[in-house]
Amino acid sequence: MSESVQKAEKKSGNIFSRMWLFVRQIIAELRKVVRPSREELWTYFAVVLLFVLAVMVFVGVLDFLYGQLAMLTFGG
């Protein structure tokens, strides 16, 4: 190993101390999470549901139109 890699490994500690640091950092980040209220959650759910339904309708219409175009092109 190169000298700089060995110094970096010594500086960061052994595997268990690095794992414990990682777990502590995860817990610290999870404490920063802001959870939505029940009303906000239902609003987000409704927005996502409406968006998915709109995309489904759009794709369905395109599928129908391309199917009709294929029938006109290739007969049927």
BAVEX-847649 format. One line per 10 residues: their letters; for each residue y, z, x of N, C-alpha, C. Coordinates in nm, 2 decimals, padded with zeros to 4 digits. Atoms other than C-alpha are relative to their C-alpha. Layout:
% BAVEX-847649
A> Y Z X Y Z X Y Z X ~ ...
***
This chain:
% BAVEX-847649
MSESVQKAEK> -00.12 00.00 00.08 00.00 00.00 00.00 00.12 00.00 00.09 ~ -00.12 00.00 -00.08 00.35 -00.06 00.11 00.07 00.14 -00.01 ~ -00.07 -00.13 -00.01 00.57 00.24 00.21 00.08 00.03 -00.12 ~ -00.09 -00.03 00.11 00.81 00.20 -00.08 -00.08 00.04 -00.13 ~ 00.08 -00.03 00.11 00.53 00.21 -00.34 -00.06 00.14 00.01 ~ 00.05 -00.13 -00.03 00.38 00.52 -00.18 00.11 00.11 -00.03 ~ -00.11 -00.09 00.03 00.72 00.69 -00.20 00.03 00.01 -00.15 ~ -00.03 00.00 00.14 00.77 00.59 -00.56 -00.11 00.08 -00.07 ~ 00.10 -00.08 00.06 00.43 00.74 -00.65 00.01 00.14 00.02 ~ -00.02 -00.14 -00.03 00.50 01.06 -00.48 00.12 00.06 -00.08
KSGNIFSRMW> -00.12 -00.05 00.07 00.84 01.09 -00.65 -00.03 00.02 -00.15 ~ 00.02 -00.01 00.15 00.70 01.03 -01.00 -00.11 00.10 -00.03 ~ 00.10 -00.11 00.03 00.42 01.29 -00.97 -00.14 -00.06 -00.03 ~ 00.14 00.05 00.02 00.05 01.27 -01.05 -00.01 -00.06 -00.14 ~ 00.02 00.07 00.13 -00.10 01.09 -01.35 00.02 00.10 -00.12 ~ -00.02 -00.09 00.11 -00.10 01.40 -01.57 00.14 00.04 -00.03 ~ -00.14 -00.03 00.02 00.26 01.49 -01.52 00.07 -00.12 -00.06 ~ -00.06 00.12 00.05 00.35 01.13 -01.59 -00.04 -00.02 -00.15 ~ 00.05 00.01 00.14 00.14 01.13 -01.91 00.08 00.10 -00.09 ~ -00.07 -00.11 00.07 00.30 01.46 -02.02 00.15 -00.04 -00.02
LFVRQIIAEL> -00.14 00.05 00.02 00.65 01.31 -01.96 00.01 -00.11 -00.10 ~ 00.01 00.10 00.10 00.55 01.01 -02.17 -00.01 00.06 -00.14 ~ 00.02 -00.07 00.14 00.44 01.23 -02.46 00.13 00.07 -00.04 ~ -00.13 -00.07 00.03 00.76 01.44 -02.44 00.11 -00.10 -00.04 ~ -00.10 00.10 00.03 00.97 01.12 -02.44 -00.03 -00.06 -00.14 ~ 00.03 00.05 00.13 00.78 00.99 -02.75 00.05 00.10 -00.11 ~ -00.04 -00.10 00.09 00.84 01.32 -02.93 00.15 00.01 -00.02 ~ -00.15 00.00 00.00 01.21 01.31 -02.84 00.05 -00.12 -00.08 ~ -00.04 00.12 00.08 01.24 00.96 -02.98 -00.03 00.01 -00.14 ~ 00.04 -00.02 00.14 01.06 01.05 -03.30 00.09 00.09 -00.07
RKVVRPSREE> -00.10 -00.09 00.06 01.31 01.33 -03.36 00.13 -00.07 -00.03 ~ -00.12 00.08 00.03 01.59 01.07 -03.36 -00.02 -00.09 -00.12 ~ 00.02 00.10 00.11 01.43 00.87 -03.64 00.06 00.06 -00.13 ~ -00.07 -00.04 00.13 01.63 00.88 -03.97 -00.09 -00.06 -00.11 ~ 00.08 00.04 00.11 01.40 00.86 -04.27 00.08 -00.03 -00.12 ~ -00.08 00.03 00.12 01.53 00.69 -04.58 -00.03 00.09 -00.12 ~ 00.02 -00.08 00.12 01.58 00.88 -04.90 -00.09 -00.08 -00.10 ~ 00.08 00.07 00.09 01.36 00.80 -05.20 00.07 -00.12 -00.07 ~ -00.08 00.11 00.06 01.63 00.59 -05.36 00.01 -00.12 00.10 ~ -00.02 00.11 -00.10 01.69 00.39 -05.04 -00.14 -00.07 00.02
LWTYFAVVLL> 00.13 00.06 -00.02 01.31 00.34 -05.00 -00.03 -00.10 -00.12 ~ 00.03 00.09 00.11 01.28 00.19 -05.35 00.09 -00.12 00.00 ~ -00.08 00.12 -00.02 01.58 -00.03 -05.28 -00.05 -00.10 00.10 ~ 00.06 00.08 -00.11 01.43 -00.16 -04.96 -00.13 -00.07 -00.06 ~ 00.12 00.06 00.06 01.10 -00.21 -05.15 00.03 -00.12 -00.09 ~ -00.03 00.10 00.09 01.26 -00.41 -05.42 00.06 -00.12 00.07 ~ -00.06 00.12 -00.08 01.46 -00.63 -05.17 -00.12 -00.08 00.06 ~ 00.11 00.07 -00.06 01.14 -00.71 -04.98 -00.09 -00.07 -00.10 ~ 00.08 00.07 00.10 00.94 -00.78 -05.29 00.07 -00.12 -00.06 ~ -00.07 00.11 00.05 01.21 -01.01 -05.43 00.00 -00.12 00.11
FVLAVMVFVG> 00.00 00.10 -00.11 01.23 -01.19 -05.09 -00.13 -00.07 00.01 ~ 00.14 00.06 -00.01 00.85 -01.24 -05.07 -00.02 -00.09 -00.12 ~ 00.02 00.09 00.12 00.84 -01.37 -05.43 00.08 -00.13 00.01 ~ -00.09 00.12 -00.01 01.13 -01.61 -05.36 -00.07 -00.10 00.10 ~ 00.06 00.08 -00.10 00.95 -01.74 -05.05 -00.13 -00.06 -00.06 ~ 00.12 00.05 00.07 00.62 -01.77 -05.25 00.04 -00.12 -00.09 ~ -00.04 00.11 00.10 00.80 -01.98 -05.52 00.04 -00.12 00.08 ~ -00.05 00.11 -00.08 00.97 -02.20 -05.25 -00.12 -00.07 00.06 ~ 00.11 00.07 -00.06 00.64 -02.27 -05.07 -00.09 -00.06 -00.11 ~ 00.08 00.06 00.11 00.46 -02.33 -05.41 00.06 -00.13 -00.04
VLDFLYGQLA> -00.06 00.13 00.05 00.72 -02.59 -05.51 -00.02 -00.10 00.11 ~ 00.02 00.10 -00.10 00.70 -02.76 -05.17 -00.15 -00.05 00.00 ~ 00.14 00.04 00.01 00.32 -02.76 -05.20 -00.02 -00.10 -00.11 ~ 00.01 00.08 00.11 00.34 -02.91 -05.54 00.06 -00.14 00.03 ~ -00.07 00.13 -00.03 00.59 -03.18 -05.43 -00.08 -00.08 00.10 ~ 00.07 00.07 -00.10 00.39 -03.27 -05.12 -00.14 -00.05 -00.06 ~ 00.13 00.04 00.06 00.07 -03.29 -05.33 00.03 -00.12 -00.09 ~ -00.03 00.12 00.08 00.24 -03.53 -05.58 00.03 -00.12 00.09 ~ -00.03 00.11 -00.09 00.37 -03.74 -05.29 -00.13 -00.05 00.06 ~ 00.13 00.05 -00.05 00.02 -03.76 -05.15 -00.08 -00.07 -00.10
MLTFGG> 00.07 00.07 00.10 -00.12 -03.86 -05.48 00.06 -00.14 -00.03 ~ -00.06 00.13 00.01 00.14 -04.14 -05.51 -00.03 -00.09 00.11 ~ 00.02 00.08 -00.12 00.08 -04.25 -05.16 -00.14 -00.05 00.01 ~ 00.14 00.04 -00.02 -00.30 -04.25 -05.15 -00.07 -00.03 -00.13 ~ 00.06 00.03 00.13 -00.36 -04.30 -05.52 -00.09 00.11 -00.05 ~ 00.08 -00.11 00.05 -00.57 -04.08 -05.74 -00.01 -00.01 -00.14
***
